[in-house]
Amino acid sequence: MTNSLKIVVLAKQVPDTRNVGKDAMTPEGTVNRAALPAIFNPEDMNALEQALRLKEQNPGSTVGVLTMGPPRAGEIIRQGLYRGADTGWLLTDSLFAGADTLATSYALATAIKKIGDVDIVIGGRQAIDGDTAQVGPQVAQKLGLNQVTYAEEILKIENRIATIRRHIDGGAETVEVPLPVVITVNGSAAPCRPCNAKLVMKYKYALCPSERKEDQPRAELYDERPYLTLNQWNVADVDGDPSQCGMAGSPTKVKTVQNIVFQAKESKTLSAADADVESLVKELLEEKIIG
């Protein structure tokens, strides 16, 4: 039995914090996104692949990409469309700026309510600019939905029951959960498929209204092909409360961000001989590392 599903992928355009410098933070204690290159959050790509597989397995299903950020975050929606998503929504408003996980999950939850009748909300376990793994669970709580975290594969959906394999300490477990559900996906899940050449040609000129310029080349295309105008919502469009959005709704304050690289000052090579093993255990005991 197949199920027609309405799937929303939570995706984020994140600053590449792997090589941060002195300009990585603003005086207000938020990440200076303008000073860092922007990329598609890695684990959100894993989530997108799971959504696209569900679409293939369940005829009639749709996949939409929901993201929040400045106008340039429209690129995240295009990357989803290039791989097989059907639509997308950009939440962009100065009132959304500076959001922590609490304000972010509030904005995403209000948008999902506006989209309506969503069967599956799926996103990456965490974003590399925060590493909190909080947004997915908070969205589930705000929507009053079931949730499954640390997912590695959505095995099947039958009779509106999702069977999911998830990573746990020491192995994996398989769980069943009724729809609607919020799922967060690990980076150990299958990597996302590459862009489809035909879809790139179809959507390469797709823009959110705020991305378009007055002298936009090929302006006539947007009248001829409505799908090239991507959905864009502000706080008022999703009936959001400004006091719960952006900096106003964010109690978290980040003092600084640093890129720490561990370097070994000393190393030892041990064999499997009993004497070497006994020597290592003795040293660890003396240093009170174990025991």
Secondary structure as the mmCIF struct_conf table of DSSP 4:
data_model
#
loop_
_struct_conf.conf_type_id
_struct_conf.id
_struct_conf.beg_label_comp_id
_struct_conf.beg_label_asym_id
_struct_conf.beg_label_seq_id
_struct_conf.end_label_comp_id
_struct_conf.end_label_asym_id
_struct_conf.end_label_seq_id
STRN STRN1 LYS A 6 LEU A 10
STRN STRN2 GLN A 13 PRO A 15
HELX_RH_3T_P HELX_RH_3T_P1 THR A 17 ASN A 19
TURN_TY1_P TURN_TY1_P1 LYS A 22 ASP A 23
BEND BEND1 ALA A 24 ALA A 24
STRN STRN3 MET A 25 MET A 25
TURN_TY1_P TURN_TY1_P2 PRO A 27 GLU A 28
BEND BEND2 GLY A 29 THR A 30
STRN STRN4 VAL A 31 VAL A 31
HELX_RH_3T_P HELX_RH_3T_P2 ARG A 33 ALA A 35
BEND BEND3 LEU A 36 LEU A 36
STRN STRN5 ALA A 38 PHE A 40
HELX_RH_AL_P HELX_RH_AL_P1 PRO A 42 GLN A 57
BEND BEND4 ASN A 58 ASN A 58
TURN_TY1_P TURN_TY1_P3 PRO A 59 GLY A 60
STRN STRN6 THR A 62 MET A 68
BEND BEND5 GLY A 69 PRO A 70
HELX_RH_3T_P HELX_RH_3T_P3 PRO A 71 ALA A 73
HELX_RH_AL_P HELX_RH_AL_P2 GLY A 74 ARG A 83
TURN_TY1_P TURN_TY1_P4 GLY A 84 GLY A 84
STRN STRN7 THR A 87 LEU A 91
HELX_RH_3T_P HELX_RH_3T_P4 SER A 94 PHE A 96
TURN_TY1_P TURN_TY1_P5 ALA A 97 GLY A 98
HELX_RH_AL_P HELX_RH_AL_P3 THR A 101 ILE A 115
BEND BEND6 ASP A 119 ASP A 119
STRN STRN8 ILE A 120 GLY A 124
BEND BEND7 ARG A 125 ARG A 125
TURN_TY1_P TURN_TY1_P6 ILE A 128 GLY A 130
HELX_RH_AL_P HELX_RH_AL_P4 VAL A 135 LEU A 143
TURN_TY1_P TURN_TY1_P7 GLY A 144 GLY A 144
STRN STRN9 ASN A 146 GLU A 158
TURN_TY1_P TURN_TY1_P8 ASN A 159 ARG A 160
STRN STRN10 ILE A 161 ILE A 168
TURN_TY1_P TURN_TY1_P9 ASP A 169 GLY A 170
STRN STRN11 GLY A 171 PRO A 178
BEND BEND8 LEU A 179 PRO A 180
STRN STRN12 VAL A 181 VAL A 185
TURN_TY1_P TURN_TY1_P10 GLY A 187 SER A 188
BEND BEND9 ALA A 189 ALA A 189
HELX_LH_PP_P HELX_LH_PP_P1 ALA A 190 ASN A 196
HELX_RH_AL_P HELX_RH_AL_P5 ALA A 197 TYR A 203
TURN_TY1_P TURN_TY1_P11 LYS A 204 TYR A 205
STRN STRN13 LEU A 207 LEU A 207
HELX_RH_3T_P HELX_RH_3T_P5 PRO A 209 GLU A 211
TURN_TY1_P TURN_TY1_P12 GLU A 214 ASP A 215
TURN_TY1_P TURN_TY1_P13 PRO A 217 GLU A 220
HELX_RH_AL_P HELX_RH_AL_P6 LEU A 221 GLU A 224
HELX_RH_3T_P HELX_RH_3T_P6 PRO A 226 LEU A 228
STRN STRN14 THR A 229 THR A 229
STRN STRN15 ASN A 231 TRP A 233
TURN_TY1_P TURN_TY1_P14 VAL A 235 VAL A 235
HELX_RH_3T_P HELX_RH_3T_P7 ALA A 236 VAL A 238
TURN_TY1_P TURN_TY1_P15 ASP A 239 ASP A 239
HELX_RH_3T_P HELX_RH_3T_P8 PRO A 242 GLN A 244
BEND BEND10 CYS A 245 CYS A 245
HELX_RH_3T_P HELX_RH_3T_P9 GLY A 246 GLY A 249
BEND BEND11 LYS A 265 LYS A 265
BEND BEND12 ALA A 272 ALA A 272
HELX_RH_AL_P HELX_RH_AL_P7 ASP A 274 GLU A 286
TURN_TY1_P TURN_TY1_P16 GLU A 287 LYS A 288
BEND BEND13 ILE A 289 ILE A 289
#
